[in-house]
Amino acid sequence: MASFSSGCVAIQEEYMKIMVNWLDPKQNPTIIMGNLDVLKAGFKKKRPNKL
């Protein structure tokens, strides 16, 4: 069943658990969002090590 959020990202609990278990904290994972053009442009910039 689909539902909407108030501008937040929503994901089913089952998929969130899969994603969290897949990520390696030692790698300092980052989840990025945006359309393809925005994401491509963001990878051209140097990212800070920590926020």
GUDREN-843266 format. One record per atom (N, C-alpha, C): x, y negated, z negated; atom name. Coordinates in Angstrom, 3 decimals, m for minus. Atoms other than C-alpha are relative to their C-alpha. Layout:
! GUDREN-843266
<node xx="X" yy="Y" zz="Z" a="CA"/>
...
This chain:
! GUDREN-843266
<node xx="0.844" yy="1.174" zz="0.000" a="N"/>
<node xx="0.000" yy="0.000" zz="0.000" a="CA"/>
<node xx="0.893" yy="m1.241" zz="0.000" a="C"/>
<node xx="m0.790" yy="1.225" zz="m0.105" a="N"/>
<node xx="1.471" yy="m3.336" zz="1.032" a="CA"/>
<node xx="m0.577" yy="m1.076" zz="m0.909" a="C"/>
<node xx="0.428" yy="1.162" zz="0.783" a="N"/>
<node xx="1.361" yy="m6.378" zz="m1.188" a="CA"/>
<node xx="0.991" yy="m1.123" zz="0.246" a="C"/>
<node xx="m0.826" yy="1.169" zz="m0.248" a="N"/>
<node xx="2.856" yy="m9.850" zz="m1.165" a="CA"/>
<node xx="0.564" yy="m0.530" zz="m1.312" a="C"/>
<node xx="m0.595" yy="0.634" zz="1.171" a="N"/>
<node xx="5.122" yy="m11.744" zz="m3.544" a="CA"/>
<node xx="m0.024" yy="m1.514" zz="0.210" a="C"/>
<node xx="m0.015" yy="1.471" zz="m0.073" a="N"/>
<node xx="5.517" yy="m15.462" zz="m4.258" a="CA"/>
<node xx="1.365" yy="m0.501" zz="0.441" a="C"/>
<node xx="m1.287" yy="0.437" zz="m0.513" a="N"/>
<node xx="8.622" yy="m15.958" zz="m2.140" a="CA"/>
<node xx="1.155" yy="0.852" zz="m0.501" a="C"/>
<node xx="m1.028" yy="m0.907" zz="0.502" a="N"/>
<node xx="10.512" yy="m13.208" zz="m3.925" a="CA"/>
<node xx="0.090" yy="1.204" zz="0.930" a="C"/>
<node xx="m0.138" yy="m1.228" zz="m0.761" a="N"/>
<node xx="11.782" yy="m10.017" zz="m2.390" a="CA"/>
<node xx="m0.553" yy="1.129" zz="m0.840" a="C"/>
<node xx="0.590" yy="m1.142" zz="0.706" a="N"/>
<node xx="9.776" yy="m6.961" zz="m3.355" a="CA"/>
<node xx="0.432" yy="1.282" zz="0.699" a="C"/>
<node xx="m0.401" yy="m1.295" zz="m0.535" a="N"/>
<node xx="10.925" yy="m3.385" zz="m2.909" a="CA"/>
<node xx="m0.598" yy="1.070" zz="m0.903" a="C"/>
<node xx="0.567" yy="m1.078" zz="0.801" a="N"/>
<node xx="9.364" yy="m0.146" zz="m4.025" a="CA"/>
<node xx="1.045" yy="0.528" zz="m0.978" a="C"/>
<node xx="m0.912" yy="m0.466" zz="1.056" a="N"/>
<node xx="10.892" yy="1.208" zz="m7.247" a="CA"/>
<node xx="0.869" yy="1.159" zz="0.485" a="C"/>
<node xx="m0.743" yy="m1.159" zz="m0.511" a="N"/>
<node xx="11.913" yy="4.435" zz="m5.514" a="CA"/>
<node xx="1.197" yy="m0.441" zz="0.840" a="C"/>
<node xx="m1.082" yy="0.479" zz="m0.858" a="N"/>
<node xx="13.984" yy="2.535" zz="m2.926" a="CA"/>
<node xx="1.010" yy="m0.842" zz="m0.776" a="C"/>
<node xx="m0.923" yy="0.777" zz="0.833" a="N"/>
<node xx="15.462" yy="0.181" zz="m5.538" a="CA"/>
<node xx="0.959" yy="0.935" zz="m0.738" a="C"/>
<node xx="m0.851" yy="m0.962" zz="0.705" a="N"/>
<node xx="16.745" yy="3.177" zz="m7.524" a="CA"/>
<node xx="1.045" yy="0.596" zz="0.939" a="C"/>
<node xx="m0.945" yy="m0.545" zz="m0.985" a="N"/>
<node xx="18.334" yy="4.642" zz="m4.384" a="CA"/>
<node xx="1.099" yy="m1.019" zz="0.279" a="C"/>
<node xx="m0.977" yy="1.046" zz="m0.327" a="N"/>
<node xx="20.019" yy="1.325" zz="m3.548" a="CA"/>
<node xx="0.952" yy="m0.255" zz="m1.161" a="C"/>
<node xx="m0.835" yy="0.286" zz="1.168" a="N"/>
<node xx="21.281" yy="0.671" zz="m7.078" a="CA"/>
<node xx="0.997" yy="1.137" zz="m0.234" a="C"/>
<node xx="m0.901" yy="m1.136" zz="0.187" a="N"/>
<node xx="22.744" yy="4.169" zz="m7.330" a="CA"/>
<node xx="1.047" yy="0.096" zz="1.099" a="C"/>
<node xx="m0.923" yy="m0.034" zz="m1.129" a="N"/>
<node xx="24.409" yy="3.765" zz="m3.937" a="CA"/>
<node xx="1.109" yy="m1.047" zz="m0.144" a="C"/>
<node xx="m0.965" yy="1.092" zz="0.146" a="N"/>
<node xx="26.169" yy="0.484" zz="m4.836" a="CA"/>
<node xx="1.102" yy="0.368" zz="m0.987" a="C"/>
<node xx="m1.142" yy="m0.240" zz="0.876" a="N"/>
<node xx="29.615" yy="0.634" zz="m6.432" a="CA"/>
<node xx="0.369" yy="m1.315" zz="m0.684" a="C"/>
<node xx="m0.292" yy="1.253" zz="0.697" a="N"/>
<node xx="30.042" yy="m2.069" zz="m9.126" a="CA"/>
<node xx="1.452" yy="m0.449" zz="0.132" a="C"/>
<node xx="m1.423" yy="0.346" zz="m0.147" a="N"/>
<node xx="33.838" yy="m1.929" zz="m8.687" a="CA"/>
<node xx="0.278" yy="m0.747" zz="1.295" a="C"/>
<node xx="m0.150" yy="0.671" zz="m1.289" a="N"/>
<node xx="33.362" yy="m3.215" zz="m5.144" a="CA"/>
<node xx="m0.616" yy="m1.405" zz="0.005" a="C"/>
<node xx="0.653" yy="1.299" zz="0.104" a="N"/>
<node xx="31.529" yy="m6.353" zz="m6.385" a="CA"/>
<node xx="m1.069" yy="m0.162" zz="1.092" a="C"/>
<node xx="1.003" yy="0.035" zz="m1.082" a="N"/>
<node xx="28.453" yy="m5.662" zz="m4.198" a="CA"/>
<node xx="m0.818" yy="m1.290" zz="m0.006" a="C"/>
<node xx="0.817" yy="1.191" zz="m0.178" a="N"/>
<node xx="26.446" yy="m8.547" zz="m2.835" a="CA"/>
<node xx="m1.123" yy="0.337" zz="0.972" a="C"/>
<node xx="1.127" yy="m0.194" zz="m0.903" a="N"/>
<node xx="23.008" yy="m8.389" zz="m1.286" a="CA"/>
<node xx="m0.278" yy="m1.346" zz="0.650" a="C"/>
<node xx="0.237" yy="1.243" zz="m0.736" a="N"/>
<node xx="22.547" yy="m10.993" zz="1.416" a="CA"/>
<node xx="m1.286" yy="0.138" zz="0.796" a="C"/>
<node xx="1.263" yy="0.001" zz="m0.730" a="N"/>
<node xx="19.363" yy="m11.989" zz="3.178" a="CA"/>
<node xx="m0.011" yy="m1.145" zz="0.994" a="C"/>
<node xx="0.151" yy="1.039" zz="m0.998" a="N"/>
<node xx="18.485" yy="m13.975" zz="6.250" a="CA"/>
<node xx="m0.238" yy="0.631" zz="1.351" a="C"/>
<node xx="0.150" yy="m0.562" zz="m1.343" a="N"/>
<node xx="17.781" yy="m13.610" zz="9.927" a="CA"/>
<node xx="1.391" yy="0.276" zz="0.579" a="C"/>
<node xx="m1.270" yy="m0.439" zz="m0.554" a="N"/>
<node xx="20.518" yy="m12.195" zz="12.168" a="CA"/>
<node xx="0.966" yy="m1.157" zz="0.260" a="C"/>
<node xx="m0.871" yy="1.143" zz="m0.283" a="N"/>
<node xx="21.871" yy="m15.611" zz="13.255" a="CA"/>
<node xx="0.590" yy="m0.577" zz="m1.277" a="C"/>
<node xx="m0.479" yy="0.538" zz="1.282" a="N"/>
<node xx="22.132" yy="m16.852" zz="9.664" a="CA"/>
<node xx="1.036" yy="0.943" zz="m0.611" a="C"/>
<node xx="m0.936" yy="m0.968" zz="0.569" a="N"/>
<node xx="23.842" yy="m13.653" zz="8.542" a="CA"/>
<node xx="1.324" yy="0.006" zz="0.748" a="C"/>
<node xx="m1.235" yy="0.044" zz="m0.794" a="N"/>
<node xx="26.352" yy="m13.737" zz="11.404" a="CA"/>
<node xx="0.810" yy="m1.249" zz="m0.324" a="C"/>
<node xx="m0.695" yy="1.251" zz="0.315" a="N"/>
<node xx="27.211" yy="m17.369" zz="10.649" a="CA"/>
<node xx="0.618" yy="0.067" zz="m1.390" a="C"/>
<node xx="m0.509" yy="m0.099" zz="1.358" a="N"/>
<node xx="27.642" yy="m16.580" zz="6.957" a="CA"/>
<node xx="1.245" yy="0.838" zz="m0.100" a="C"/>
<node xx="m1.181" yy="m0.853" zz="0.050" a="N"/>
<node xx="30.213" yy="m13.876" zz="7.645" a="CA"/>
<node xx="1.227" yy="m0.698" zz="0.552" a="C"/>
<node xx="m1.137" yy="0.744" zz="m0.538" a="N"/>
<node xx="32.396" yy="m16.382" zz="9.483" a="CA"/>
<node xx="0.643" yy="m0.864" zz="m1.071" a="C"/>
<node xx="m0.508" yy="0.828" zz="1.082" a="N"/>
<node xx="32.792" yy="m18.397" zz="6.273" a="CA"/>
<node xx="0.672" yy="0.879" zz="m1.045" a="C"/>
<node xx="m0.651" yy="m0.749" zz="1.059" a="N"/>
<node xx="35.113" yy="m17.309" zz="3.484" a="CA"/>
<node xx="m0.901" yy="0.012" zz="m1.221" a="C"/>
<node xx="0.850" yy="m0.131" zz="1.175" a="N"/>
<node xx="33.093" yy="m15.970" zz="0.568" a="CA"/>
<node xx="0.851" yy="m0.095" zz="m1.269" a="C"/>
<node xx="m0.721" yy="0.041" zz="1.277" a="N"/>
<node xx="34.146" yy="m16.745" zz="m3.012" a="CA"/>
<node xx="0.028" yy="1.384" zz="m0.626" a="C"/>
<node xx="m0.096" yy="m1.290" zz="0.672" a="N"/>
<node xx="35.286" yy="m13.796" zz="m5.135" a="CA"/>
<node xx="m1.116" yy="0.184" zz="m1.012" a="C"/>
<node xx="1.067" yy="m0.071" zz="1.000" a="N"/>
<node xx="32.762" yy="m14.598" zz="m7.840" a="CA"/>
<node xx="m0.858" yy="m1.239" zz="0.132" a="C"/>
<node xx="0.918" yy="1.129" zz="m0.062" a="N"/>
<node xx="29.722" yy="m16.805" zz="m7.974" a="CA"/>
<node xx="0.078" yy="m0.805" zz="m1.269" a="C"/>
